[in-house]
Amino acid sequence: MPSEESGLVASSRTEWSETQDSKEWDDFVTQNGGSFFHLWSWRKVLEHGDSRPLYLICRDRGGRILAACPFFLEVGRRGRHISQMQLASLPDCPTAGPLVSPLAKDPAQLISSLRKSRRSSLLHPVTAMVIKTHQQPIIDLLKALGDTYDSASDLFILDLHEKPPEHVWHKGFQKHDREAVKYYEEKGTEFGFARSEGDYSDYLALERGSVLHQDERADFLQRLRSNLGSRLGVALVRFGDKTIAGNTMLFDSLNSIIHLGIIRFSSIRNIHSSVTYINWKTISWANEHGFRYVNFGAYPADKSSNLAHPFFRLKDRFEITLVPRYRFTLSIPNVPYAIARRINRVV
C-alpha cells in the first residue's frame, strides 16, 4: 500500500495522485486529445486568491500515466461559514473533464476509481466532483457511473472546412447582416489586435455582451496576458477614432480552434450591428490563418432553440453546429485522505 503522502489508492493496479509537474502534465494532455483548457497555462490563469487547483493523474504500477483530470476547489459559504466544498473540472471555461490514454485497458475502472477511492476528511468534506465535458467517450463512461448529469448548455462551434466564410455570407447571413458588413467596410473600419495598454483599456471600457463566460475584468484579462502570451489575442474594431467592439480570442493551434470570450461593444449604436461585423471579421481571420473551428462559447440549450432569442440568431446567422456539453455531478460521501490533507491546507 502506498503511504498517505504518495497518492490515492484506486485499485491494486492503478493509483490517483496530485501532480505539480507541468511538463509531464502538458505532454499527456497534448498526446491524448486535451483541450486548450486542460493545459497548465490555463491553470495559472485560474489560480488566484481562494481559487485552488488539484490536478490529478492516475498511473499504472510501472509509473505510466493512464488518465488525468484537472480540478479546482470551489467553496460555498453561508456568511462566514463554509456550507459545502466541491471539486470542479473546470470552473469558468467551456469544457474540461478527464482524459484517458489509449493504453488504459479498463477506462471505465479508471473513471470510477476517480470517485470511489475515498476516505473520510478530517475537516469540511468535499461533497461532489463536478465535471463538464463534450467528449463523447468520456460522456459515455460518466453516464455509466449512474450519477446525476444534465446537458443544459451547448457549445456553439463553426466548422470552417464545412462552412467557410463565403458559405456563411450566402447561406447564413440575411440581407441586413451583409449590409452591416458592407457599411463598416465602406466607412474604412479597422479590425486588428490590441498592442498597447491603451488598446486593452479601450476594450475594458466597452459594454459587456450577453454571453455566459468568465467576466473579462481587468484582473482576469491581466492573468490571461501574463500566462498565455501569443496564444491570446484581443480583437478590436475601430470606427473612425473610436473603438466600437472587441473580443478575446484564445488560439488553440493543436486542435485548430479559436475560442472566443466576451464580446464587448460601444453604447453608441446605429442600425448596423458592430457585433455581427466583429464576428464576421473574426471567422474570416480564422479561416485565413488556417484554423478549422471557431468556438463561440457555451449557451443555454433552451435559449438557442428560441427563435426570438439572440443566441438563436447567432446560431442561425453563422451556420453554427451545436455540440452538447454535459455536466456530471459525482457524489462523494467521503473524501480521499490525501485530497483531504491538500484541502485542509487550502482552507
C-alpha positions in Angstrom: 0.0 0.0 0.0 1.3 3.5 -0.8 1.7 5.9 2.0 -0.8 8.7 2.7 1.5 11.2 1.0 2.1 9.1 -2.1 -1.4 9.1 -3.6 -4.9 7.8 -3.6 -5.4 4.1 -3.9 -7.6 3.3 -6.9 -7.0 -0.4 -7.2 -4.2 -2.9 -7.0 -3.1 -1.8 -10.5 -3.6 2.0 -10.6 -3.2 5.0 -8.4 -4.5 8.6 -8.5 -2.3 11.3 -7.1 -1.8 15.0 -7.3 0.9 16.3 -9.6 3.0 19.5 -9.7 4.9 18.5 -12.8 3.7 21.0 -15.5 5.7 19.5 -18.3 4.6 15.9 -17.7 1.0 17.1 -17.4 1.1 19.1 -20.7 2.8 16.2 -22.5 0.0 13.9 -21.5 -2.7 16.5 -22.4 -1.3 17.2 -25.9 -0.8 13.5 -26.7 -4.3 12.5 -25.5 -6.8 14.9 -27.1 -6.8 17.5 -24.4 -8.3 20.9 -24.9 -6.8 24.4 -24.5 -8.4 24.5 -21.0 -6.6 21.3 -19.9 -3.2 22.9 -20.3 -1.1 24.0 -17.3 -1.1 27.6 -18.6 -4.9 27.8 -18.1 -4.4 26.5 -14.5 -2.2 29.5 -13.9 -5.0 31.8 -15.3 -7.5 30.4 -12.8 -5.1 30.1 -9.9 -5.6 33.2 -7.7 -6.9 34.1 -4.3 -9.1 31.4 -3.0 -9.2 29.6 -6.3 -7.0 26.5 -5.7 -6.1 23.7 -8.1 -5.9 20.0 -7.5 -4.6 18.3 -10.7 -4.8 14.5 -10.5 -3.1 11.8 -12.6 -3.6 8.1 -12.5 -0.6 5.9 -13.0 -0.1 2.2 -13.5 2.3 0.3 -11.3 5.1 1.0 -13.8 4.6 4.7 -13.4 2.9 5.4 -16.8 0.1 8.0 -16.8 -3.2 6.4 -17.8 -5.6 9.2 -17.0 -5.6 12.8 -15.8 -8.3 15.2 -14.6 -7.9 18.9 -13.6 -9.9 20.2 -10.6 -10.3 23.4 -8.8 -11.7 23.6 -5.3 -15.0 25.5 -5.0 -16.0 26.6 -1.5 -19.6 27.6 -0.8 -20.2 29.8 2.2 -23.2 30.9 4.3 -22.0 34.1 5.9 -18.6 33.4 7.4 -19.1 29.6 7.5 -18.3 27.0 4.9 -21.5 25.3 3.7 -20.1 23.0 1.1 -16.9 22.2 -0.8 -16.7 20.6 -4.3 -14.1 19.9 -6.9 -14.9 21.4 -10.3 -13.4 20.4 -13.7 -13.2 23.2 -14.6 -14.8 26.4 -13.4 -15.3 29.3 -15.8 -14.4 27.5 -19.1 -16.3 25.8 -21.8 -15.1 22.2 -21.2 -12.5 20.1 -19.3 -13.1 16.7 -17.6 -10.9 13.6 -17.5 -8.5 12.5 -20.2 -7.8 8.8 -20.7 -4.9 7.3 -22.6 -5.5 4.6 -25.3 -3.0 2.5 -23.2 -5.7 2.1 -20.5 -7.1 -1.4 -20.6 -10.1 -0.5 -18.5 -11.2 3.1 -18.9 -14.4 2.6 -17.0 -12.5 1.4 -14.0 -10.2 4.4 -14.1 -13.1 6.9 -14.2 -15.0 5.0 -11.5 -11.9 5.0 -9.3 -11.7 8.8 -9.5 -14.8 8.9 -7.4 -14.6 5.6 -5.4 -11.1 5.9 -4.0 -12.1 7.8 -0.9 -11.7 8.0 2.9 -13.1 10.5 5.5 -12.0 14.1 5.7 -10.8 15.4 9.0 -12.4 18.8 8.2 -15.1 20.0 5.8 -15.7 17.1 3.4 -15.9 17.5 -0.4 -19.4 16.6 -1.3 -19.1 16.3 -5.1 -17.0 16.3 -8.2 -18.5 18.5 -11.0 -17.2 17.6 -14.5 -18.0 19.4 -17.7 -17.1 17.7 -21.0 -18.2 17.4 -24.6 -16.0 14.4 -25.5 -18.3 11.5 -26.3 -16.1 8.7 -25.0 -15.8 10.4 -21.6 -19.6 11.2 -21.6 -20.4 7.5 -22.2 -18.1 6.5 -19.3 -19.5 9.0 -16.9 -23.1 8.1 -17.8 -22.3 4.5 -17.0 -21.5 5.5 -13.4 -25.1 6.4 -12.8 -24.6 9.8 -11.2 -26.6 13.0 -11.9 -26.0 14.8 -15.1 -27.6 17.4 -17.4 -27.0 18.8 -20.9 -28.3 22.3 -20.2 -25.9 24.0 -22.5 -24.3 23.5 -25.9 -21.1 24.6 -27.4 -21.5 26.8 -30.5 -19.0 25.5 -33.0 -18.4 26.7 -36.5 -16.5 24.3 -38.8 -14.8 26.4 -41.4 -14.0 23.4 -43.6 -17.7 22.6 -43.9 -19.0 26.2 -43.8 -16.3 28.7 -44.8 -17.0 32.4 -44.7 -18.4 32.6 -48.2 -21.0 29.9 -47.2 -21.9 31.9 -44.1 -22.2 35.0 -46.3 -24.6 33.5 -48.8 -26.5 30.9 -46.7 -26.4 32.1 -43.1 -26.5 35.9 -43.4 -29.6 37.8 -44.2 -29.7 41.0 -46.2 -29.3 43.2 -43.1 -26.3 41.2 -42.0 -24.5 41.7 -45.3 -25.5 45.4 -45.3 -23.9 45.8 -41.8 -20.6 44.3 -43.0 -20.6 46.5 -46.2 -21.4 49.6 -44.2 -18.4 49.2 -41.9 -16.1 48.2 -44.7 -17.2 51.3 -46.8 -16.5 53.6 -43.8 -12.9 52.3 -43.5 -13.5 50.5 -40.2 -10.3 48.7 -38.9 -10.1 45.2 -37.5 -6.9 44.4 -35.6 -5.5 43.3 -32.3 -4.6 45.1 -29.1 -1.0 46.1 -28.9 -0.7 48.9 -26.3 -2.0 49.4 -22.8 -4.4 51.9 -24.2 -5.8 49.3 -26.5 -6.6 47.0 -23.6 -8.1 49.8 -21.7 -10.3 50.6 -24.7 -11.5 47.0 -24.7 -12.4 47.0 -21.0 -14.2 50.3 -21.4 -16.8 48.8 -23.8 -20.0 47.3 -22.6 -20.1 43.6 -21.7 -22.0 41.4 -24.2 -24.7 38.9 -23.2 -22.7 35.7 -23.2 -22.0 33.2 -20.4 -18.3 33.3 -19.8 -15.9 34.4 -17.1 -16.1 38.1 -16.9 -13.1 39.8 -18.5 -12.4 42.2 -15.7 -9.1 44.0 -15.6 -7.5 41.4 -13.2 -8.7 38.4 -15.2 -7.5 40.0 -18.5 -4.1 40.6 -16.9 -3.8 37.0 -15.9 -4.7 36.0 -19.5 -2.0 38.2 -20.8 0.6 37.1 -18.2 0.1 33.4 -18.7 -1.0 32.9 -22.3 1.3 35.1 -24.3 0.9 34.8 -28.0 -2.0 32.3 -27.5 -4.2 35.2 -26.5 -5.5 37.9 -28.9 -7.8 40.8 -28.1 -9.5 41.7 -31.3 -10.7 45.3 -31.7 -12.9 47.1 -34.2 -12.2 50.8 -34.7 -14.7 53.1 -36.4 -13.1 56.5 -37.0 -11.3 57.4 -33.8 -13.4 55.2 -31.6 -13.2 51.5 -30.6 -16.7 50.2 -31.0 -16.3 46.4 -30.4 -13.8 43.9 -29.0 -13.4 40.3 -28.2 -10.9 38.0 -26.6 -9.6 35.1 -28.7 -7.7 32.0 -27.4 -5.6 30.3 -30.1 -5.5 26.5 -29.8 -3.3 25.5 -32.7 -3.0 21.9 -31.5 -6.8 21.4 -32.1 -7.1 24.0 -34.8 -9.7 26.0 -32.9 -10.2 29.6 -31.7 -12.1 30.0 -28.5 -14.0 33.3 -28.3 -14.5 35.1 -25.0 -16.8 38.0 -24.1 -17.8 40.4 -26.9 -17.9 44.0 -25.8 -19.4 46.8 -27.8 -19.9 50.6 -27.7 -23.1 52.1 -26.3 -23.2 54.3 -29.4 -25.2 52.1 -31.8 -26.8 52.5 -35.2 -28.9 50.2 -37.3 -25.8 48.2 -38.3 -24.6 45.7 -35.8 -20.9 46.1 -34.7 -21.2 42.6 -33.1 -22.1 41.0 -36.5 -19.2 42.8 -38.0 -16.6 41.7 -35.5 -17.9 38.1 -35.6 -17.6 38.2 -39.4 -14.1 39.6 -39.3 -13.1 37.0 -36.7 -14.2 34.0 -38.7 -12.6 35.5 -41.8 -9.3 36.0 -39.9 -9.5 32.4 -38.5 -10.1 31.0 -42.0 -7.2 33.0 -43.5 -4.8 31.8 -40.7 -5.6 28.1 -41.1 -7.9 27.5 -38.1 -10.7 25.0 -38.8 -13.0 25.7 -35.9 -14.3 28.8 -34.1 -15.9 28.1 -30.7 -18.4 30.9 -29.9 -18.9 29.6 -26.4 -21.4 27.6 -24.3 -25.0 28.7 -24.4 -28.2 27.5 -22.7 -29.9 24.9 -24.9 -33.4 26.3 -24.3 -32.3 29.8 -25.3 -30.5 28.7 -28.5 -33.7 27.0 -29.7 -35.9 30.1 -29.0 -36.5 31.8 -32.4 -36.7 35.2 -30.7 -33.5 34.9 -28.6 -30.2 36.5 -29.7 -28.5 33.1 -29.1 -30.7 31.5 -31.8 -30.0 34.4 -34.2 -26.2 33.9 -33.6 -26.5 30.2 -34.3 -28.6 30.8 -37.4 -26.6 33.7 -38.8 -23.2 31.9 -38.6 -24.5 28.4 -39.5 -23.2 27.1 -36.2 -23.3 23.4 -35.1 -24.4 22.7 -31.6 -22.2 20.3 -29.7 -23.8 19.1 -26.4 -21.8 19.8 -23.3 -22.7 17.6 -20.3 -22.3 18.5 -16.7 -21.9 15.5 -14.4 -22.1 15.7 -10.6 -20.3 12.8 -9.0 -21.3 12.5 -5.3 -18.6 11.8 -2.8 -19.8 10.6 0.6 -16.3 10.7 1.9 -13.2 12.4 0.5 -9.9 10.6 -0.1 -7.5 11.2 2.8 -4.7 12.6 0.6 -7.1 15.1 -1.0 -8.4 16.0 2.4 -4.9 16.9 3.5 -4.5 19.1 0.5 -7.9 20.7 1.0 -7.2 21.3 4.7 -4.1 23.2 3.9 -6.1 25.4 1.5 -8.8 26.1 4.0 
